[in-house]
Amino acid sequence: MQLLDKLAVLADAAKYDASCASSGAGKRDSLGKGGGVGSTGGMGICHSYTPDGRCVSLLKILLTNFCIYDCVYCVNRVSSNVRRARFATDEVVRLTLDFYKRNYIEGLFLSSGIIRSGDYTMEQLVEVARSLREDHQFRGYIHLKTIPEASPELLAAAGRYADRLSINVELPTDAGLQALAPQKSAAGIRDAMGELRWRIDESKQDRKTARKRKGRAPPAFAQAGQSTQMIVGADGADDRAVLDSSVALYDGYRMRRVYYSAFSPIPDASAALPLKAPPLLREHRLYQADWLLRFYEFGVDEIAPRGADGSATMLDLEIDPKLAWALRHPEFFPVDLNRAPREHLLRVPGLGTRNVKRVLASRRHAALRLGDLARLRAPLAKLLPFVQLLDHHPRDALDRPDALRARLAPPPRQADLFG
């Protein structure tokens, strides 16, 4: 098979993995004279955003879509009737360098189906990263998808060369994984995540100690941390179960990101899978809820409270979870923007973390008025019913949450529901 044909097959096969953002990656210093190739200072290409807003492009491919596993939700499972292809490691290296030199990409996201064994596959992935770093002095961003079954020595080697490592948790619950991917082990996945966390923490501590002693810092281990992805809608897990799993991953393994990927129906699907994909808005609401958990001091019980009967808890598709919480708790509002503490301001619909900082800074100098909100570029229609200022009070809007919801929640578009 020609190289471009392989690229077409393996770039398309990689599109189901969402966990390829490059946030958290630092710049790598060039080695020796003449510098290195690639930098994260700014057909198979995905776009990701760094924390300062820069858009970076990554070559996103699989090493191969052959796989010895038969996970029923995966299009590349061993029993799937799809066109197969496999790159040699030097072909991936050459593609990465060629794409970079043409200014198409700034880094590489490399995953793979499992061939022969976890160790054999991981060796191939590590060899690509090693060759780029050592043979070609590539200093761009590298994200390697890690094989949970791989030996600790191979995980250690991967972290020396890659900026970020990720191990997919696959599904929100152990029961879902056992039902749809019985060849995979939830305990094994967690053990591998724990191994990565330990090595990342140890590396940070060693580098911190070296800086204090003004010695030469050792190489960083996966300096952009680790991430994971779970498929949403392939099993019966509700949104509360998804968010509970995410909190456990953030707290237990210090994940930089948990990515949510809406299940996509595949050819010749098992009867165990749903016949159609979940609404795309479900994935979007989960990302919004994830943001509230990480940056807005919300708890899972507040975002997706369990009913008294223990029935499935799903996020509201019509409104974002922050607005949904506000409408369930009108007694919390209005929030006085001139007096409320930061934790209260973070709960105001339409007020993001950046604008909360601006409000706190501005009110030190003068009391805020309605005209000051316009300069925040905040969505005033959503914000005003929940706040009060010297010259604004929401009157009785909060006494009629149903009417307020109808005013603030436009009906979802067909494309949002069904893609």
Sequence and secondary structure as in RCSB ss.txt:
>XXXX:A:sequence
MQLLDKLAVLADAAKYDASCASSGAGKRDSLGKGGGVGSTGGMGICHSYTPDGRCVSLLKILLTNFCIYDCVYCV
NRVSSNVRRARFATDEVVRLTLDFYKRNYIEGLFLSSGIIRSGDYTMEQLVEVARSLREDHQFRGYIHLKTIPEA
SPELLAAAGRYADRLSINVELPTDAGLQALAPQKSAAGIRDAMGELRWRIDESKQDRKTARKRKGRAPPAFAQAG
QSTQMIVGADGADDRAVLDSSVALYDGYRMRRVYYSAFSPIPDASAALPLKAPPLLREHRLYQADWLLRFYEFGV
DEIAPRGADGSATMLDLEIDPKLAWALRHPEFFPVDLNRAPREHLLRVPGLGTRNVKRVLASRRHAALRLGDLAR
LRAPLAKLLPFVQLLDHHPRDALDRPDALRARLAPPPRQADLFG
>XXXX:A:secstr
  HHHHHHHHHHHGGG      TT       STT  B       EEEEE TTS EEEEEEEESB   S   TT T
TSTT      B  HHHHHHHHHHHHHTTS SEEEEE    S HHHHHHHHHHHHHIIIIIS B SEEEEE  TTS
 HHHHHHHHHH SEEE   BSSSHHHHHHH TTS HHHHHHHHHHHHHHHHHHHHHHHHHHHTT      SSTT 
EEEEEEESSSS  HHHHHHHHHHHHHHH  SEEEEEE    TT  TTS SS   HHHHHHHHHHHHHHHHS   H
HHHS   TT       SSS HHHHHHHH GGG  EETTT  HHHHTTSTT  HHHHHHHHHHTTTS   HHHHHT
TT  HHHHGGGEEBTTB  TTGGG HHHHHHHH     HHHHH 
